[in-house]
Amino acid sequence: METMETKSRAIRGRLRLLIVVAGVALLIHLITRVGVRTVSENLRAVGWGMVLILALGGLFHLVRAYAWRLTFRSDVRGLSVTRLFGLRLISEAAGTFGLAGQMVGDGMRVSLLGPTIPMPDRISSVAIDRAAYIVSSGAIGVMGTAAAVLLLSLKGLWRVYALAFAGTLSLVLVLALVSFASGWHICSHLMHPVQRLPWARKWLAEKASVIEAAEENLLSFRSRSRKSFWTVIALYFTSQMLAIAEVYILLRFMGIGIMPIGAFVIEAFTKLVNVVGALNPGNVGTYEGGNLLVARLLGFPAGAGLTLALCRRARILFWAAIGAVCLTAWPRHISGDVDAPAGGAENCCSAPLGHL
């Protein structure tokens, strides 16, 4: 006899599958509506430029891997950037399946770092890495949306939507930064009421010390190493600039006379598209549709917006595929020590680095 939990899980699975099917159908409709020929011509115009886009994608992950290495509290001199690069790609592969995939990917990073690094340090480093990316993305979203309102003369509902998005995002960013700067132990405070729930009591009792230590590492990051803190912030904004450069290069290859500020605005609105499509596994269809709408909003051909999204998805899938290859090699070689043996998973992921 099926339990309520089993039935609920089955319903959620069917719902996710339905969303994916609807997203694929939407993507096919968009390509048909714009025209297969138009999309093909745009792809041919990009041509060898995709090699540059793939290289930019690798550089993006490399920058984030180096920034992640600076967030550890313990001694990580034996933990190479190459190995963290491989872990980032593994996480990226899981993240292609949407919000749930990102959570699984972050959990895999914590697990695959190995027991040599203390668990609180592993958790806090991944949390800092994720938080830095969210904050830098939010800042780009706010500044880009503000630029769209001020410089591109948005009118009507689009202006209202843009202001609402920028205002809401600004409020969230301010609250997050204030809580971090003030050292608010939000997780620790939330644990006490949650521990009253029967299904969570035992698990939290076992993990409470780890959660509290990880939160302390997270909140003390700025005070214990100001140089590393500001370097991480600078590196994450550098990675955001690479994303803007990707938009600029792709549209230029398609013959669109875009200015850097236009690419900045498109990337800002892409952040909004990603938020809206977060519940869609893989963001299939919604991502492409959102980019198409943004292109039309800014006065670019719809085909250019759709092709932009397809090229960026190809870059995501390329590096995710390399991450999947790294994952298949990782369990066979990892020994739990920070210094992975030669020829192990670290070497599995070193090939892409040689081509950047």
ChimeraX attribute file (.defattr): number of C-alpha atoms within 10 A of each C-alpha:
attribute: neighborCount
match mode: 1-to-1
recipient: residues
	/A:1	4
	/A:2	7
	/A:3	8
	/A:4	9
	/A:5	9
	/A:6	11
	/A:7	11
	/A:8	12
	/A:9	12
	/A:10	12
	/A:11	12
	/A:12	12
	/A:13	12
	/A:14	12
	/A:15	12
	/A:16	15
	/A:17	14
	/A:18	13
	/A:19	18
	/A:20	19
	/A:21	14
	/A:22	16
	/A:23	23
	/A:24	16
	/A:25	13
	/A:26	17
	/A:27	20
	/A:28	13
	/A:29	14
	/A:30	19
	/A:31	18
	/A:32	13
	/A:33	11
	/A:34	17
	/A:35	12
	/A:36	14
	/A:37	12
	/A:38	17
	/A:39	21
	/A:40	13
	/A:41	14
	/A:42	21
	/A:43	21
	/A:44	13
	/A:45	16
	/A:46	22
	/A:47	13
	/A:48	11
	/A:49	17
	/A:50	19
	/A:51	12
	/A:52	14
	/A:53	23
	/A:54	20
	/A:55	16
	/A:56	19
	/A:57	21
	/A:58	22
	/A:59	16
	/A:60	19
	/A:61	19
	/A:62	22
	/A:63	18
	/A:64	23
	/A:65	23
	/A:66	18
	/A:67	24
	/A:68	24
	/A:69	21
	/A:70	18
	/A:71	24
	/A:72	23
	/A:73	20
	/A:74	11
	/A:75	9
	/A:76	14
	/A:77	9
	/A:78	10
	/A:79	16
	/A:80	16
	/A:81	18
	/A:82	21
	/A:83	23
	/A:84	24
	/A:85	26
	/A:86	30
	/A:87	27
	/A:88	24
	/A:89	29
	/A:90	28
	/A:91	24
	/A:92	24
	/A:93	25
	/A:94	23
	/A:95	21
	/A:96	20
	/A:97	20
	/A:98	19
	/A:99	19
	/A:100	16
	/A:101	18
	/A:102	18
	/A:103	13
	/A:104	16
	/A:105	23
	/A:106	22
	/A:107	15
	/A:108	17
	/A:109	21
	/A:110	22
	/A:111	14
	/A:112	18
	/A:113	20
	/A:114	18
	/A:115	14
	/A:116	15
	/A:117	19
	/A:118	15
	/A:119	18
	/A:120	21
	/A:121	22
	/A:122	25
	/A:123	24
	/A:124	25
	/A:125	24
	/A:126	20
	/A:127	20
	/A:128	22
	/A:129	22
	/A:130	14
	/A:131	14
	/A:132	21
	/A:133	20
	/A:134	15
	/A:135	20
	/A:136	20
	/A:137	19
	/A:138	20
	/A:139	19
	/A:140	22
	/A:141	25
	/A:142	25
	/A:143	16
	/A:144	24
	/A:145	28
	/A:146	20
	/A:147	17
	/A:148	23
	/A:149	19
	/A:150	11
	/A:151	11
	/A:152	14
	/A:153	10
	/A:154	16
	/A:155	10
	/A:156	7
	/A:157	9
	/A:158	12
	/A:159	17
	/A:160	13
	/A:161	13
	/A:162	21
	/A:163	17
	/A:164	13
	/A:165	17
	/A:166	23
	/A:167	15
	/A:168	12
	/A:169	18
	/A:170	17
	/A:171	11
	/A:172	14
	/A:173	18
	/A:174	12
	/A:175	12
	/A:176	15
	/A:177	13
	/A:178	12
	/A:179	14
	/A:180	17
	/A:181	13
	/A:182	10
	/A:183	14
	/A:184	15
	/A:185	15
	/A:186	12
	/A:187	13
	/A:188	15
	/A:189	11
	/A:190	10
	/A:191	17
	/A:192	13
	/A:193	9
	/A:194	13
	/A:195	16
	/A:196	11
	/A:197	10
	/A:198	9
	/A:199	10
	/A:200	12
	/A:201	15
	/A:202	13
	/A:203	11
	/A:204	16
	/A:205	11
	/A:206	10
	/A:207	10
	/A:208	17
	/A:209	13
	/A:210	17
	/A:211	19
	/A:212	18
	/A:213	16
	/A:214	22
	/A:215	23
	/A:216	18
	/A:217	23
	/A:218	25
	/A:219	19
	/A:220	15
	/A:221	20
	/A:222	16
	/A:223	10
	/A:224	12
	/A:225	14
	/A:226	11
	/A:227	11
	/A:228	17
	/A:229	18
	/A:230	12
	/A:231	15
	/A:232	24
	/A:233	16
	/A:234	14
	/A:235	21
	/A:236	24
	/A:237	19
	/A:238	16
	/A:239	22
	/A:240	21
	/A:241	16
	/A:242	18
	/A:243	19
	/A:244	21
	/A:245	17
	/A:246	23
	/A:247	25
	/A:248	23
	/A:249	21
	/A:250	27
	/A:251	22
	/A:252	16
	/A:253	18
	/A:254	20
	/A:255	13
	/A:256	14
	/A:257	12
	/A:258	14
	/A:259	11
	/A:260	14
	/A:261	15
	/A:262	20
	/A:263	21
	/A:264	25
	/A:265	25
	/A:266	24
	/A:267	27
	/A:268	26
	/A:269	25
	/A:270	19
	/A:271	18
	/A:272	21
	/A:273	20
	/A:274	17
	/A:275	14
	/A:276	14
	/A:277	20
	/A:278	17
	/A:279	15
	/A:280	24
	/A:281	19
	/A:282	22
	/A:283	24
	/A:284	23
	/A:285	24
	/A:286	21
	/A:287	25
	/A:288	26
	/A:289	22
	/A:290	21
	/A:291	26
	/A:292	23
	/A:293	18
	/A:294	21
	/A:295	20
	/A:296	15
	/A:297	15
	/A:298	15
	/A:299	9
	/A:300	17
	/A:301	15
	/A:302	22
	/A:303	26
	/A:304	24
	/A:305	23
	/A:306	26
	/A:307	26
	/A:308	27
	/A:309	22
	/A:310	18
	/A:311	19
	/A:312	20
	/A:313	17
	/A:314	15
	/A:315	20
	/A:316	19
	/A:317	15
	/A:318	15
	/A:319	21
	/A:320	21
	/A:321	16
	/A:322	19
	/A:323	23
	/A:324	18
	/A:325	18
	/A:326	24
	/A:327	22
	/A:328	12
	/A:329	16
	/A:330	22
	/A:331	12
	/A:332	10
	/A:333	14
	/A:334	18
	/A:335	16
	/A:336	14
	/A:337	14
	/A:338	18
	/A:339	17
	/A:340	20
	/A:341	13
	/A:342	10
	/A:343	9
	/A:344	18
	/A:345	24
	/A:346	25
	/A:347	17
	/A:348	21
	/A:349	25
	/A:350	15
	/A:351	12
	/A:352	15
	/A:353	14
	/A:354	7
	/A:355	8
	/A:356	13
